[in-house]
Amino acid sequence: MNLDKAALARLRKHTIERIQRKYPEGCRVELVCMDDPQAPPVGTKGTVIRVDDIGTIHVKWDNGSGLGVAFGVDMCKRVDDK
């Protein structure tokens, strides 16, 4: 499938907006995987600070780390703290 630049931009904008809706500021997440030697341990929980315009989910991890979850590379899941 060939997409022109405008179509790719619309697709990217739609994807980023979907991520922003799924991970709003203040929601809680748990790390599933991260491709970084300085990554927090899998299972670490944190609070979403924001989602930027390239889809990185910026998280304040409970262990003090501030590494973002990179779209398409790393993975976290939304969790509800009880």
FINUGU-449472 format. One record per atom (N, C-alpha, C): atom name; x, y, z; residue number from 1. Coordinates in Angstrom, 1 decimal, decimal comma. Layout:
# FINUGU-449472
  atom      xx      yy      zz  seq
    CA       X       Y       Z  NUM
...
END
This chain:
# FINUGU-449472
  atom      xx      yy      zz  seq
     N     0,9    -1,2     0,0    1
    CA     0,0     0,0     0,0    1
     C     0,9     1,2     0,0    1
     N     0,7     2,1    -0,9    2
    CA     1,4     3,4    -1,0    2
     C     0,5     4,5    -0,4    2
     N     1,1     5,2     0,6    3
    CA     0,4     6,3     1,2    3
     C     1,2     7,6     0,9    3
     N     0,5     8,6     0,6    4
    CA     1,2     9,9     0,4    4
     C     1,5    10,5     1,8    4
     N     2,3    11,6     1,8    5
    CA     2,7    12,2     3,1    5
     C     1,5    12,7     3,9    5
     N     0,5    13,2     3,2    6
    CA    -0,6    13,7     4,0    6
     C    -1,4    12,6     4,7    6
     N    -1,5    11,4     4,0    7
    CA    -2,2    10,3     4,5    7
     C    -1,4     9,7     5,7    7
     N    -0,1     9,7     5,6    8
    CA     0,7     9,2     6,7    8
     C     0,6    10,1     7,9    8
     N     0,6    11,4     7,6    9
    CA     0,5    12,4     8,7    9
     C    -0,9    12,2     9,5    9
     N    -2,0    12,0     8,7   10
    CA    -3,3    11,7     9,3   10
     C    -3,3    10,5    10,1   10
     N    -2,7     9,4     9,6   11
    CA    -2,6     8,2    10,3   11
     C    -1,8     8,3    11,6   11
     N    -0,6     9,0    11,5   12
    CA     0,2     9,2    12,7   12
     C    -0,6    10,0    13,7   12
     N    -1,3    11,1    13,3   13
    CA    -2,0    11,9    14,2   13
     C    -3,1    11,1    14,9   13
     N    -3,8    10,3    14,2   14
    CA    -4,8     9,4    14,7   14
     C    -4,2     8,5    15,8   14
     N    -3,1     7,9    15,5   15
    CA    -2,4     6,9    16,4   15
     C    -2,0     7,6    17,7   15
     N    -1,4     8,8    17,5   16
    CA    -1,0     9,6    18,7   16
     C    -2,2     9,9    19,6   16
     N    -3,2    10,4    19,0   17
    CA    -4,5    10,8    19,7   17
     C    -5,0     9,5    20,4   17
     N    -5,0     8,4    19,8   18
    CA    -5,5     7,1    20,5   18
     C    -4,6     6,8    21,7   18
     N    -3,3     7,0    21,6   19
    CA    -2,4     6,7    22,7   19
     C    -2,7     7,7    23,8   19
     N    -2,9     9,0    23,5   20
    CA    -3,2    10,0    24,5   20
     C    -4,5     9,7    25,2   20
     N    -5,5     9,2    24,5   21
    CA    -6,8     8,9    25,1   21
     C    -6,6     7,7    26,1   21
     N    -5,8     6,7    25,6   22
    CA    -5,6     5,5    26,4   22
     C    -4,8     5,7    27,7   22
     N    -3,8     6,6    27,6   23
    CA    -2,9     6,9    28,7   23
     C    -2,9     8,4    29,1   23
     N    -4,0     8,9    29,6   24
    CA    -4,1    10,3    30,0   24
     C    -3,2    10,6    31,2   24
     N    -2,8    11,9    31,3   25
    CA    -2,0    12,3    32,5   25
     C    -2,6    11,8    33,8   25
     N    -1,8    11,3    34,6   26
    CA    -2,2    10,8    36,0   26
     C    -2,6     9,4    36,0   26
     N    -2,8     8,7    34,9   27
    CA    -3,2     7,3    35,0   27
     C    -2,0     6,5    35,4   27
     N    -2,3     5,3    35,9   28
    CA    -1,2     4,4    36,4   28
     C    -0,9     3,3    35,3   28
     N     0,4     3,0    35,2   29
    CA     0,8     2,0    34,2   29
     C     1,8     1,0    34,9   29
     N     2,0    -0,1    34,2   30
    CA     2,9    -1,1    34,7   30
     C     3,8    -1,4    33,5   30
     N     5,1    -1,5    33,7   31
    CA     6,1    -1,8    32,6   31
     C     6,0    -3,2    32,2   31
     N     5,8    -3,5    30,9   32
    CA     5,8    -4,8    30,4   32
     C     7,2    -5,2    29,8   32
     N     7,7    -4,3    29,0   33
    CA     9,1    -4,4    28,4   33
     C     9,6    -3,1    28,0   33
     N    10,9    -3,0    28,1   34
    CA    11,6    -1,7    27,6   34
     C    13,0    -2,1    27,1   34
     N    13,3    -1,7    25,9   35
    CA    14,6    -2,0    25,3   35
     C    15,6    -0,9    25,6   35
     N    16,1    -0,9    26,9   36
    CA    17,0     0,1    27,4   36
     C    17,8    -0,6    28,5   36
     N    19,1    -0,5    28,6   37
    CA    19,9    -1,1    29,7   37
     C    19,6    -0,4    31,0   37
     N    19,1     0,8    31,0   38
    CA    18,7     1,5    32,2   38
     C    17,2     1,4    32,6   38
     N    16,5     0,5    31,9   39
    CA    15,1     0,4    32,1   39
     C    14,8    -0,1    33,6   39
     N    13,6     0,4    34,1   40
    CA    13,2    -0,1    35,4   40
     C    12,8    -1,6    35,2   40
     N    12,8    -2,4    36,3   41
    CA    12,5    -3,8    36,1   41
     C    11,0    -4,0    35,6   41
     N    10,8    -5,0    34,8   42
    CA     9,5    -5,4    34,3   42
     C     8,6    -5,5    35,6   42
     N     7,4    -4,9    35,4   43
    CA     6,5    -5,0    36,6   43
     C     6,4    -3,7    37,4   43
     N     7,4    -2,8    37,2   44
    CA     7,5    -1,5    37,9   44
     C     6,3    -0,7    37,5   44
     N     5,6    -0,1    38,5   45
    CA     4,5     0,8    38,2   45
     C     4,9     2,2    38,2   45
     N     4,1     3,0    37,6   46
    CA     4,4     4,5    37,6   46
     C     3,1     5,3    37,2   46
     N     3,3     6,6    37,1   47
    CA     2,2     7,5    36,8   47
     C     2,6     8,2    35,5   47
     N     1,6     8,3    34,6   48
    CA     1,8     8,9    33,3   48
     C     1,9    10,4    33,5   48
     N     2,9    11,1    32,9   49
    CA     3,1    12,5    33,0   49
     C     2,4    13,1    31,7   49
     N     2,8    12,5    30,6   50
    CA     2,2    13,0    29,3   50
     C     2,5    12,0    28,2   50
     N     1,9    12,2    27,1   51
    CA     2,2    11,5    25,8   51
     C     2,7    12,6    24,8   51
     N     3,9    12,5    24,3   52
    CA     4,4    13,5    23,4   52
     C     3,9    13,3    22,0   52
     N     4,4    14,2    21,1   53
    CA     3,9    14,2    19,7   53
     C     4,5    13,1    18,8   53
     N     5,4    12,2    19,4   54
    CA     5,8    11,0    18,7   54
     C     5,4     9,8    19,3   54
     N     4,5     9,9    20,3   55
    CA     3,9     8,8    20,9   55
     C     4,6     8,2    22,1   55
     N     5,6     8,8    22,6   56
    CA     6,3     8,4    23,8   56
     C     5,5     8,7    25,0   56
     N     5,3     7,7    25,8   57
    CA     4,5     7,8    27,1   57
     C     5,5     8,2    28,2   57
     N     5,5     9,4    28,7   58
    CA     6,4     9,8    29,7   58
     C     5,8     9,4    31,1   58
     N     6,7     8,7    31,8   59
    CA     6,2     8,1    33,1   59
     C     7,1     8,5    34,2   59
     N     6,5     8,8    35,4   60
    CA     7,3     8,9    36,6   60
     C     7,2     7,5    37,3   60
     N     8,2     6,7    37,2   61
    CA     8,2     5,4    37,7   61
     C     8,3     5,4    39,2   61
     N     7,6     4,5    39,9   62
    CA     7,7     4,5    41,4   62
     C     9,1     4,3    42,0   62
     N    10,0     3,7    41,1   63
    CA    11,4     3,5    41,6   63
     C    12,2     4,7    41,4   63
     N    11,6     5,8    40,9   64
    CA    12,4     7,1    40,7   64
     C    12,9     7,3    39,2   64
     N    12,8     6,3    38,4   65
    CA    13,2     6,4    37,0   65
     C    12,2     7,3    36,3   65
     N    12,7     7,9    35,2   66
    CA    11,9     8,8    34,4   66
     C    11,9     8,4    32,9   66
     N    12,4     7,2    32,6   67
    CA    12,5     6,8    31,2   67
     C    11,1     6,7    30,6   67
     N    11,0     7,2    29,3   68
    CA     9,7     7,1    28,6   68
     C     9,5     5,8    27,9   68
     N     8,3     5,4    27,7   69
    CA     7,9     4,2    27,0   69
     C     7,8     4,6    25,5   69
     N     8,8     4,1    24,7   70
    CA     8,8     4,5    23,3   70
     C     7,8     3,7    22,5   70
     N     7,0     4,4    21,7   71
    CA     6,0     3,8    20,9   71
     C     6,6     2,9    19,8   71
     N     6,1     1,7    19,8   72
    CA     6,6     0,7    18,8   72
     C     7,8    -0,1    19,2   72
     N     8,4     0,3    20,4   73
    CA     9,6    -0,4    20,9   73
     C     9,3    -1,0    22,2   73
     N     8,9    -0,2    23,1   74
    CA     8,7    -0,6    24,5   74
     C     7,2    -0,8    24,7   74
     N     6,8    -1,3    25,9   75
    CA     5,4    -1,6    26,2   75
     C     5,1    -1,5    27,7   75
     N     3,9    -0,8    27,9   76
    CA     3,4    -0,8    29,3   76
     C     1,9    -1,1    29,2   76
     N     1,3    -1,3    30,3   77
    CA    -0,2    -1,5    30,3   77
     C    -0,8    -0,6    31,4   77
     N    -2,0    -0,2    31,1   78
    CA    -2,7     0,6    32,1   78
     C    -3,2    -0,3    33,2   78
     N    -3,0     0,2    34,4   79
    CA    -3,5    -0,6    35,6   79
     C    -4,3     0,3    36,5   79
     N    -5,2    -0,3    37,2   80
    CA    -6,0     0,4    38,2   80
     C    -5,4     0,0    39,6   80
     N    -4,9     1,0    40,3   81
    CA    -4,4     0,7    41,7   81
     C    -5,7     0,6    42,6   81
     N    -5,6    -0,4    43,4   82
    CA    -6,8    -0,7    44,3   82
     C    -6,5     0,0    45,6   82
END
